[in-house]
Amino acid sequence: MADPMSIRIARRVAAEIEDGSVVNLGIGIPLLVPDFLPDGSRCVIHQESGYLGMGEPARPGEEDPTLTDAAGQPVTLLGGASCFDSGVSFCVVRGGRLDCAVLGALEVDAEGNLANWIVPGKWSPGVGGGMELAQKARRVIVATRHAAKDGTPKILARCRLPLTAPRCVDTIVTEYAVFRVRRDGLHLVDLIGEASVEELRAMTGAPFSIARDIAA
């Protein structure tokens, strides 16, 4: 069962996705997003292991080991789904056919740089397909908790961890706020939690401007 803050983030991310989009979902909070797409949504979920048209989680006893989400959990396919090998799947990515990628983050910064694949000193299997998703999707939404477990900000003026991809992020959604990444830095467009603007400034590691319809 997902925690309430992750659910809040996923629900707000779902509101960002245009109907009919082809969307790739990363591990973690992004995989909760389909639960909050509106009934009748025409969004098509892409999975880089080789299919378009991910459906609901598979019921116990009905799992197909060849059909999993990004976290390796069994899923189903929607009617009209397409299956193909991983080479074709990455042609979808590299060809710029993804309207949106929703990715988690270890760090994200005011320039739109994304770090989400390694913590120095800890083992990682490699940057993998996340680098290509971040670079090639037409829009990249980061879905992340506002701070790390130790309380340090995950939204920074400049990433300190090795980058997954530079200047790729369009929108950042946390349990407290929604930011757009613009040429002049971060722009707060929505408060979605109980934090005030001043409290948000204190917990964010980068300055940000504020949309006119948000009370400072």
C-alpha positions as MATLAB code, in Angstrom:
seq = 'MADPMSIRIARRVAAEIEDGSVVNLGIGIPLLVPDFLPDGSRCVIHQESGYLGMGEPARPGEEDPTLTDAAGQPVTLLGGASCFDSGVSFCVVRGGRLDCAVLGALEVDAEGNLANWIVPGKWSPGVGGGMELAQKARRVIVATRHAAKDGTPKILARCRLPLTAPRCVDTIVTEYAVFRVRRDGLHLVDLIGEASVEELRAMTGAPFSIARDIAA';
ca = [
       0.000    0.000    0.000;
       1.460    3.343   -1.054;
       1.889    6.035    1.573;
      -0.421    9.085    1.498;
       2.266   11.492    0.303;
       3.186    9.287   -2.653;
      -0.492    9.009   -3.532;
      -0.832   12.794   -3.390;
       2.088   13.199   -5.786;
       0.798   10.566   -8.214;
      -2.677   12.102   -8.269;
      -1.248   15.532   -9.122;
       1.035   14.094  -11.807;
      -1.967   12.404  -13.426;
      -3.566   15.837  -13.807;
      -0.513   16.947  -15.811;
      -0.807   14.232  -18.457;
      -2.753   15.075  -21.600;
      -5.370   12.584  -22.735;
      -4.137   10.361  -25.541;
      -0.477   10.704  -24.579;
       2.050    7.907  -24.926;
       3.667    7.780  -21.492;
       6.573    5.919  -19.919;
       6.545    5.440  -16.135;
       9.673    4.993  -14.046;
      10.054    2.962  -10.860;
       8.441    4.127   -7.629;
       5.871    6.916   -7.415;
       5.435    7.139  -11.235;
       3.935    3.637  -11.298;
       1.032    4.892   -9.150;
      -0.033    7.458  -11.754;
      -2.371    5.217  -13.831;
      -4.577    4.743  -10.754;
      -5.500    8.429  -10.982;
      -6.021    8.896  -14.696;
      -9.687    9.709  -15.392;
     -12.133    7.008  -16.427;
     -12.051    6.597  -20.181;
      -8.483    7.893  -20.427;
      -6.898    7.203  -23.814;
      -3.345    7.392  -22.499;
      -1.083    4.561  -23.655;
       1.555    3.333  -21.212;
       4.887    2.319  -22.755;
       7.196   -0.152  -21.037;
      10.737   -0.269  -22.346;
      10.984   -4.055  -22.013;
       8.665   -4.273  -25.004;
       5.041   -3.225  -25.077;
       2.570   -0.391  -25.490;
      -0.718   -0.559  -23.611;
      -0.058   -1.522  -19.982;
      -3.186   -2.319  -18.013;
      -3.931   -3.036  -14.366;
      -1.788   -5.192  -12.058;
      -2.304   -8.896  -12.670;
      -4.518  -10.763  -10.227;
      -2.916  -13.450   -8.059;
      -2.703  -16.660  -10.042;
      -3.038  -14.872  -13.390;
       0.478  -13.466  -13.616;
       2.445  -13.699  -16.868;
       6.203  -13.509  -16.104;
       6.806  -11.858  -19.476;
       4.502   -8.920  -18.640;
       5.818   -6.685  -15.882;
       6.045   -2.996  -15.097;
       9.301   -1.074  -14.571;
       9.579   -2.497  -11.046;
       9.146   -6.082  -12.248;
       5.605   -6.439  -10.890;
       3.135   -8.500  -12.995;
       0.675   -6.436  -15.033;
      -1.945   -6.950  -17.724;
      -2.356   -5.552  -21.220;
      -5.238   -3.450  -22.490;
      -7.172   -4.396  -25.598;
      -5.216   -3.333  -28.665;
      -1.857   -3.448  -26.885;
       1.287   -4.117  -28.924;
       4.242   -6.287  -27.900;
       7.707   -6.174  -29.453;
      11.352   -6.784  -28.645;
      13.462   -4.383  -26.622;
      15.236   -3.112  -29.736;
      11.959   -1.881  -31.212;
      10.969   -0.553  -27.797;
      14.021    1.663  -27.662;
      13.368    2.795  -31.222;
      10.105    4.186  -29.813;
      12.144    6.064  -27.203;
      15.009    7.189  -29.442;
      12.639    8.189  -32.204;
      11.008   10.760  -29.933;
       7.655    8.946  -29.934;
       7.055    9.328  -26.197;
       4.878   12.294  -25.334;
       5.855   12.117  -21.683;
       8.138   10.290  -19.265;
       7.378   10.363  -15.542;
      10.552    9.671  -13.570;
      11.678    9.649   -9.971;
      14.682   11.605   -8.756;
      17.489   11.517   -6.241;
      18.127   15.155   -7.149;
      16.705   17.621   -9.657;
      17.767   21.213  -10.107;
      16.745   24.663  -11.267;
      18.304   24.083  -14.699;
      16.245   20.954  -15.290;
      19.169   18.599  -14.732;
      18.192   15.162  -13.410;
      20.142   12.749  -11.206;
      18.330    9.511  -10.475;
      20.617    6.551  -11.090;
      23.471    6.374   -8.562;
      24.586    7.479   -5.122;
      28.403    7.575   -5.008;
      29.730    4.679   -2.964;
      26.638    2.542   -3.498;
      26.233   -0.180   -6.108;
      24.201    0.555   -9.227;
      23.600   -1.613  -12.311;
      24.204    1.445  -14.500;
      22.315    4.404  -15.886;
      20.407    2.161  -18.302;
      17.416    3.320  -20.296;
      16.637    6.160  -17.913;
      19.201    8.318  -19.706;
      17.440    7.880  -23.030;
      13.966    8.365  -21.564;
      15.085   11.634  -19.980;
      16.693   12.884  -23.177;
      14.173   11.773  -25.779;
      10.690   12.105  -24.246;
       8.977   15.276  -25.426;
       8.162   16.129  -21.827;
       9.777   14.903  -18.583;
       7.859   15.138  -15.315;
       9.736   14.373  -12.107;
       7.610   12.811   -9.361;
       9.529   12.918   -6.093;
       9.316   13.539   -2.384;
      10.432   17.081   -1.581;
      13.263   15.942    0.682;
      15.413   12.860    1.159;
      14.955   10.597    4.188;
      17.550   12.624    6.115;
      15.647   15.838    5.423;
      18.041   17.311    2.869;
      16.400   18.979   -0.158;
      16.084   16.977   -3.372;
      15.389   20.148   -5.383;
      18.651   22.075   -5.698;
      20.199   25.035   -7.453;
      22.569   22.510   -9.085;
      22.663   18.716   -8.837;
      25.587   17.266   -6.905;
      25.122   13.620   -7.908;
      26.125   12.250  -11.333;
      23.535   13.283  -13.898;
      21.177   10.978  -15.713;
      20.606   13.696  -18.321;
      21.128   17.461  -18.506;
      18.411   20.096  -18.916;
      15.669   17.561  -19.543;
      13.044   18.227  -16.862;
       9.936   20.257  -17.635;
       7.896   19.868  -14.428;
       8.603   18.803  -10.831;
       5.788   17.490   -8.635;
       6.308   16.862   -4.921;
       3.911   16.317   -2.035;
       3.860   20.084   -1.478;
       4.196   21.827   -4.809;
       4.391   21.862   -8.589;
       7.264   23.695  -10.281;
       7.897   24.441  -13.935;
      11.516   24.607  -15.052;
      12.012   27.761  -17.098;
      15.031   29.453  -18.603;
      15.196   31.794  -15.617;
      14.873   29.001  -13.045;
      12.080   27.348  -11.094;
       8.558   28.741  -11.184;
       6.019   27.656   -8.548;
       2.644   27.071  -10.208;
       0.715   25.165   -7.557;
       0.692   24.470   -3.829;
      -0.801   21.046   -3.215;
       0.026   20.451    0.428;
      -0.225   22.241    3.726;
       3.102   24.103    3.453;
       3.105   27.878    2.958;
       5.306   29.579    0.381;
       7.783   30.598    3.087;
       7.926   27.064    4.468;
       8.432   25.807    0.931;
      11.352   28.192    0.419;
      12.966   26.865    3.601;
      12.771   23.241    2.444;
      13.799   23.858   -1.185;
      17.463   24.058   -2.108;
      16.937   26.534   -4.944;
      15.219   29.905   -5.304;
      11.947   30.052   -7.232;
       9.509   32.595   -8.601;
       5.780   32.383   -7.901;
       2.786   32.334  -10.233;
       0.529   35.385   -9.872;
      -2.420   33.391   -8.589;
      -0.480   32.017   -5.598;
      -0.479   34.117   -2.434;
       3.097   34.774   -1.339;
];
